[in-house]
Amino acid sequence: MEFLDDMGVVPGLELQLWYLDDGALVGTRDSLLSLLNHLTARGPAFGLHLNLEKWELFWPSGHQDFPNFDSVIRRINVSETGAELLGSPIIGSEAFFSDFLRKRVDKILLSQSYLVDLDDPQVELHLLRSCLSLCKVNNLIRTTYPTWQI
């Protein structure tokens, strides 16, 4: 397909992974901007309409200056201790990972503590199984490096 063929020849684009309409792109700022312009200009003809509010820009060095990109695109802040992407810690110190995981687990435990206030064992069990158990940490379990401990 001509549309996809053009995307593969962007100089400086190191990697592009797609699953349906979700993509992960790695490259220089110029290559990412070039690809963004290509997707914006040619995508609608193929049914691809970008929602820039869902885009996220990340630069591992923490330098978040992207002057040529639309300001609606969210910048992922990289602090001195670490950074998160899509709700999972991606880089950082051991303390950052441990604190991140502990806060997430504490939030789940707090939510679970409110279940008894419902006074309905069937509803409590259903909410516990469907919303307030393993499903709340499933993404973390699959995306966090296994040596980090809580």
C-alpha positions as CSV (number, residue, x, y, z in Angstrom):
1,M,0.0,0.0,0.0
2,E,1.4,3.3,-1.0
3,F,0.5,5.0,2.3
4,L,2.5,2.5,4.4
5,D,5.4,2.4,1.9
6,D,5.9,6.2,2.3
7,M,6.1,5.8,6.1
8,G,9.0,3.3,5.8
9,V,11.4,5.7,4.1
10,V,11.4,8.5,6.7
11,P,15.1,9.2,7.4
12,G,16.0,9.0,11.1
13,L,13.0,6.8,11.9
14,E,14.5,3.9,13.8
15,L,11.4,1.9,14.7
16,Q,7.6,1.9,14.2
17,L,5.3,-0.7,15.7
18,W,1.6,-0.7,15.0
19,Y,-1.3,-2.7,16.4
20,L,-4.4,-1.6,14.5
21,D,-4.5,2.2,15.1
22,D,-2.0,2.3,18.0
23,G,1.5,3.0,17.1
24,A,4.9,3.4,18.9
25,L,7.5,5.5,17.0
26,V,11.2,5.9,17.7
27,G,13.4,8.3,15.9
28,T,14.9,11.7,15.8
29,R,12.6,14.7,16.4
30,D,12.8,15.7,12.7
31,S,11.8,12.2,11.6
32,L,8.9,12.1,14.1
33,L,7.7,15.5,12.9
34,S,8.0,14.4,9.3
35,L,5.9,11.2,10.0
36,L,3.4,13.2,12.0
37,N,2.9,15.5,9.0
38,H,2.6,12.5,6.7
39,L,0.0,10.9,8.9
40,T,-2.0,14.1,9.2
41,A,-1.9,14.9,5.5
42,R,-2.4,11.4,4.0
43,G,-4.1,9.4,6.8
44,P,-7.7,10.6,6.3
45,A,-7.8,9.3,2.8
46,F,-7.1,5.8,4.3
47,G,-9.5,6.3,7.3
48,L,-6.8,7.3,9.8
49,H,-7.8,10.4,11.7
50,L,-5.3,11.4,14.3
51,N,-6.4,12.4,17.8
52,L,-3.3,14.4,18.9
53,E,-4.7,14.7,22.5
54,K,-3.9,11.0,22.9
55,W,-0.3,11.3,21.6
56,E,2.6,11.4,24.0
57,L,6.1,12.6,23.4
58,F,9.0,11.2,25.4
59,W,12.7,12.0,25.3
60,P,14.8,9.8,27.7
61,S,17.2,12.6,28.6
62,G,14.4,14.6,30.1
63,H,14.8,17.4,27.6
64,Q,11.1,18.2,26.7
65,D,11.6,20.9,24.1
66,F,9.4,20.0,21.1
67,P,8.7,23.4,19.6
68,N,7.5,22.2,16.2
69,F,5.0,19.8,17.6
70,D,1.4,20.7,18.3
71,S,1.0,21.9,21.9
72,V,-2.0,19.6,22.5
73,I,0.4,16.6,22.4
74,R,1.2,15.6,26.0
75,R,4.8,15.7,27.0
76,I,5.9,12.9,29.4
77,N,7.9,14.5,32.2
78,V,11.1,12.8,33.2
79,S,12.1,13.7,36.7
80,E,15.5,13.0,38.3
81,T,14.1,9.8,39.9
82,G,12.1,8.3,36.9
83,A,9.3,8.5,34.4
84,E,6.0,6.7,33.7
85,L,4.4,6.0,30.4
86,L,0.8,4.8,30.0
87,G,0.5,4.2,33.7
88,S,3.7,2.1,34.1
89,P,7.1,3.1,35.3
90,I,9.6,2.9,32.4
91,I,12.8,4.3,33.7
92,G,14.1,5.3,37.1
93,S,15.8,4.4,40.3
94,E,14.8,1.4,42.3
95,A,13.2,3.8,44.8
96,F,11.1,5.3,42.1
97,F,9.8,1.9,41.0
98,S,9.1,0.8,44.5
99,D,7.3,4.0,45.4
100,F,5.3,3.9,42.3
101,L,4.2,0.3,42.9
102,R,3.5,0.9,46.6
103,K,1.3,3.9,45.8
104,R,-0.7,1.9,43.2
105,V,-1.2,-1.1,45.6
106,D,-2.1,1.3,48.5
107,K,-4.8,2.9,46.3
108,I,-6.3,-0.5,45.4
109,L,-6.3,-1.6,49.1
110,L,-8.0,1.6,50.1
111,S,-10.7,1.0,47.4
112,Q,-11.1,-2.5,48.6
113,S,-11.6,-1.3,52.2
114,Y,-14.8,0.6,51.1
115,L,-16.5,-2.6,49.9
116,V,-17.8,-3.6,53.3
117,D,-19.8,-0.4,53.4
118,L,-22.0,-1.8,50.7
119,D,-23.6,-4.3,53.0
120,D,-24.3,-6.7,50.1
121,P,-21.9,-9.7,49.9
122,Q,-22.9,-10.5,46.3
123,V,-22.2,-7.0,45.0
124,E,-19.0,-6.8,47.1
125,L,-17.7,-10.1,45.6
126,H,-18.6,-9.0,42.1
127,L,-16.8,-5.7,42.5
128,L,-13.8,-7.3,44.1
129,R,-13.5,-9.9,41.2
130,S,-14.3,-7.5,38.4
131,C,-12.8,-4.2,39.4
132,L,-10.6,-4.3,42.6
133,S,-8.3,-7.2,42.4
134,L,-5.7,-8.5,39.9
135,C,-7.3,-6.6,37.0
136,K,-6.2,-3.3,38.7
137,V,-2.5,-4.4,38.6
138,N,-2.5,-6.6,35.5
139,N,-0.9,-3.9,33.3
140,L,1.7,-3.2,36.0
141,I,2.5,-6.8,36.3
142,R,3.0,-7.2,32.6
143,T,5.0,-3.9,32.0
144,T,7.2,-3.5,35.1
145,Y,10.6,-5.1,35.2
146,P,10.3,-8.2,37.4
147,T,13.2,-7.5,39.8
148,W,11.6,-4.4,41.3
149,Q,10.1,-5.1,44.7
150,I,7.3,-3.3,46.5
